[in-house]
Each structure stands twice: as C-alpha cells, then as structure tokens.
Amino acid sequence: MSRSGRAAVALRAAVALLVAGAVLFLAGWLDGTVMIHALNPAAAPIDMSGFMVAFAVGSLAVSGSVLLLGVLAWRSQSALVGAAYAIVGAFFAALQWILVTLVVEINGAPILPRPIADGVQQIYVWAEGPLRAVETIGAGMAVIGVVVIGRSIERRWAGRAPEPLAGSDAQPTIP
C-alpha cells in the first residue's frame, strides 16, 4: 500500500473513532440530561405530547447514529477501529449488567476496586435516560466492530486488498 493510501486509511480510522466518541457523548448528554428534564414535572406542567415527540425524534437519532457509525467503521478498513468499536460498544451495551453484578455492594464490598466501581457508576448515571441511547448505540458499535474485524480477517486470509470504495473501480464487473 502506498504512503497516500496508508494516510487515507489512517484518516478514515481517526474520523471513525472521533465521530464515535462525539456520538456517544451527545447521546449520553441528550438522553441523560435533556430527556430527563423534559419529564420533570416541577419544571412545567406535564405535556406528554411534547415528550413523545422528543422521544420519537430521539429514537430516530439513535438509530441514525448507529447507521452512521457503521458506515464510518466499514469505510475505515481498519481492524483497530473494529476492535475499538467492539470493546467500547460491549462495555456500554453491558453497562447495566456490569453495574449490578460488579459494582453494587451486595453482601459486602463490590467486586471491582472502589475507584473503578465509582467510575462505572458515574458513567451509568451520566448515560441513564428514558431512551437508553448510549446502551443502544453501544450494542450497535459492538456488532459493527465484530463485522469490521471479520472483514479484515477475511481480507487477510484471501490475500486481497480491500475493494475500492470510490471511483470507477467501485462498480462491480461482470465477466
């Protein structure tokens, strides 16, 4: 692979990782702050129609975010992006289980060391919301990561370079 080809792959990988971080941050903030305040009856009288509109728009944004991250990870052609997506996504998808099983103090101290347990608990409180957006995006990231890793492994086994993604070479040829 040429130097410019490696630079393009590195740039696409960096974009995929940065956008994933931004999407997770925005989803956590919107779900854990905006949606929670929309439900707060002390702020204003309960208007469920406005909340339901926000819920519908939020659901569309969550599913669109998963699709965006899938496209970016697929185009990155990087097994490292796939591994990062799989690990981070699995963490966020299993966040509730991790909290209940490894952090909550049942019959003594938590299984995780106190500083890690506190960090997991703070992440859970930050991400908690009625849409469960961060968990949903995390589950999508985990699946996307596994698919991108599988694609990378398949390409190595086949001994071929990844197919071109743009230009005239992107069109399939029929013999």
N, C-alpha and C positions, 0 to 999 in steps of 0.2 A: 504494500500500500504506500502510496506516495505521501510526502510530507503534508501536502494540502489536503489529502484525503483523511489523514490522521487528525489534522487540525479541525476538519469539519465534523468528524465523529466526536472529538472531544468537546467541541462547541455544542453539538446537539445533546450530548450527555449532560453538560453543565446546565443547559436550558431545562432539560427534563427534571433535573434534581432541584433547581431553584424554583421552578414553577410548582413542583410537588410541595415544597416547603411553604410557599405562599398560599397554595390552595388549602393545605391543612390548617395554616394559621387563620386564614379568613373564615373557613368553615367552623373552626372552634370558636372564634370570636362571634360570628353571626348567630350560631346555634346556642352558645353558652351565655351570651350577653343580650343580643337583640331579641331573640325569640323568647327568652326568659322574661325580659322586661315587657314584652308585648302581652304576656299572660298575667302580669302583675295587676291585680285589681285595685291596689292602692294608688297607682299612677293615674288611672282613669276608669270610668265605668267599663264593665266587661262588654266588649264588642267582638263577639266570636266571628262575625263575618270577616272583619279585617284580619283577625288572626288566621283564619282559614285561608285567606288569600296569601298571606305571608308564608303559611305552611306549604301551600301548593307551589309557590314560586321557589321556596327553599328546596323542595323536593326535586324540582326541575334543575336547579343549580347544582345539587349534589350529584344527580345522575350525569349531567353535562360535564361536571368536573372529573368524574371517573372516566368518561369517554376522552376528554382532553388529555388526561394523564396517560391513558392507554396509547393514544396516537403518538404522544411525545416519547414515551418509552420505546415503542415499536420503532420509530424513526431513529432513535439514538443508536441502534445497532450495538449496544453495549451490554455485556454481561454484568458489568459492575453496576449499571443503572438497574438492571433486573434484580440483582442481589439486594441493592439498597431498597428498592420498592418492596421486595418480598419481606425483608426483615422489618422495616418500619411499618409496612402495612399489616403484617401479622401482629406486631405489638399493639397497634391501635385497634385492630379487629378483636383482639383478645383482651383489651384493656379492662373490661368489666370482670372477666374471669380472673385476671391477674390481681385485681384489687381484692376481690372476695376471697380468693384462695391463698395468696401470698402476702397480702398487706394487712387485711383486717385482723385485729387481735382477737382470736378465738382460743380460749384455754391457754392463755399465756402470750408471749411475745410473737410478733409476726415472723414469718419465715425469712423474708428479705431483711437485710440490715436496715436500721432505722433511717439513715439518710436516703437510701434508695426508696424505701417504703414511703417516706414523706414526699419525695419527688413524684412517684407514681400517683399518689393521692392528689397532689396538686394538679397534675396533668389531667386526671379524671375529672376533678371539679371544674377545671377550665373548659374541658371538652363536653361536659354533660349538657344536654339540651333536649328539647322535645323531638327534634328531627333525628337525633343520633347521627349527625352528619359526619363527624370525624370517624366514628366506627365504620360507617358505610363506605366512606372513601378509603379507609384503611383496608377493608376487606377487598375492595376493588384493586387497590395497589398490590396486595399480596398475590392475587390471581394474575394480574398483569406481570408482576415480577417473575413468577414461575414460568409464564408463557415466554417472556423475553429470554430468560435463562435457557429454556428448552430450545428456542430458536437458535441461540448462539451455539449450543452444544450440537444441534443438528447440522449447522453450517460447518462446524469444525470437522465433524465426522464425515461429511460429504466432501470435504476438501475444496469447497467452493467459497468464493467471496459472497457476501450478502448481495442480493439483487439490487440493481439501481432503483432509486426511489423517485427520480425526476428526469425529465428529458425524454428524448425519443427512445432511449433504451428501456424505459419503464413499461412500454407496451409489450404484451406477450406476443411471441411469434409462433405461428402455427406451421409445422413442417409440411 
